[in-house]
Amino acid sequence: MRLSIRHHTTYKYETPAEYAAQILRLTPRPYDGFSILSWRIMTKGPGRLSTFEDGFGNTSHMHTVAHVHDAVEVNVEGLVETSDTGGIVRGGNETLPLGAYLRTTPLTFPSAAIEKLATEAGALESRADALRRLMQLVAGRIEYTKGSTGVLTTAADALAGEKGVCQDHAHVFISAARALGIPARYVGGYLCMDGQDAAGMNAADPVRQQAGHAWAEAYDGERGWTAFDPANNTIAGAWHVRTSVGLDYSSAAPVRGVRRDRGGICGAEFLSVDVQVSRISGQ
């Protein structure tokens, strides 16, 4: 299946900035069952864009603007080909040992409630069954509610509040998996909702989204890395476009940056995001 991705991000500043630097993790890498046919990142206005590979193996870009400016625009256009691998992710760019993905982070530190969730899922005999059960438990415990959490919300707080977005579902799943001694990592990217939704219903037109998507991968000793989308209670597959991995959101965020405003006064920042992921007709 071929998917087309268009992602437009605009940052507008209340007060002009003298300098800004952003790390962009918006470029996928190929693996078995997933190939990139075309992909480009464009920025509007003055600035410099350089490419590097981060410690997790993500293709990343550093965007720097050393001129007075009051807005930054980043555009992504891509075409990828996907296939259903049953969630298995093989043949990718693995730069770290499995043990690195057992590390807890401030966003994924397990609370007593998360450890209880892990124990319930871990009661099943096979690791594959335990991970699938964990995905179901997380989906059932956290109601998808836009605006209920932020990028600094921890897995523990999301589970306690029983509300969140895909980022929170991923964090809770990852935290519980690590509590079971299973390596797990955060995945950022895109989800195609053109042609299907969580209920499997068809859609006629591309769906405009206000954000990308997040899910998780956990290491099953028999199957290897397997992708789970607890926000949608499904194995991640041909509808998912994987652009970054990390220990949590902070190390896999699509865009992270800093800026220095004129006169040292840091005004408000206004963010606008438009994401379109659509299936190419006939695919």
Residue, then its C-alpha position, 0 to 999 in steps of 0.5 A: m500500500r502506498l501512503s502520501i504524507r503532507h505535514h505543515t508546521t508553523y511557529k509564530y512568535e509574539t516577540p521577534a527571535e534573534y536565534a532559533a534552533q530545532i531538531l527535526r525527527l520527521t524522516p522515516r528509515p526503511y525496514d522489512g515491509f516498509s520503504i521510502l519512495s520519496w521524502r523531503i523536508m523544507t523550511k520557509g525563510p532564512g535558515r540552515l538545515s543540516t542532517f545527522e543521525d542521533g543515538f537511536g538511529n533516527t535520521s534527524h535534521m538541525h534547523t537553525v535560524a540566526h536572523v531576526h524572525d517572527a515565524v518558522e515554517v517546516n513542511v514535510e512531503g513524502l511517499v512510502e510503501t507499506s505492507d502488513t508484517g503483523g507488527i514485526v519490525r525487522g531490518g531497521n537501523e538498530t544502534l543500541p543494545l536491548g538493555a538500553y530500552l529497559r531504562t526508566t525515564p522521568l516520563t515512564f517511571p512506574s507507579a504502583a498502579i503501573e506495576k499492578l497493571a504489568t503484573e496483571a498482564g504478565a500473568l499470561e504464559s507467553r511474552a507475546d500474549a502478555l504484551r497483547r494483554l497489556m495493550q488491551l489493559v492500557a486501552g481500556r484504562i485510559e480514555y482518549t481525550k484531546g487536551s487532557t494532558g501535555v508533553l510533560t505528563t508522566a505515565a503515572d499521572a496519565l494512568a491515575g487520571e485515566k485520560g490522555v492521548c496517544q503519547d500517554h497510552a504509549h508511555v504507560f505501555i512502555s513503563a509497564a513492559r519495562a516493569l516486566g523486564i521487557p525492552a520497550r521504546y516509544v515510536g513517533g510517526y503518522l497514522c493513515m485514517d484515510g480508508q479506515d478508522a479505529a472501527g474499521m469503517n471506510a472514509a472517502d477523503p483524506v483526514r486532516q489531523q492536528a498532530g502526528h501519532a505515537w505508539a510503542e515497540a516491545y521486544d519479544g524474544e521469539r518475534g523480535w521488535t513488535a509494534f503496539d498501538p494502545a491508543n487504538n488497541t491494535i497491532a501497528g501495521a501498514w497504516h502506520v508510518r514510523t519516523s522516530v524511536g526513543l526511550d520516551y517522547s522527549s527523545a523521539a519528539p518530532v520537533r524540539g527546539v530553543r529560541r532567543d528573543r530580542g532583548g531577552i524577553c521571551g514572548a508567547e509562541f503559537l503553534s499550528v499543525d496540519v497533517q494529511v496522510s492518505r492512501i494513494s488511489g488504487q493501492 
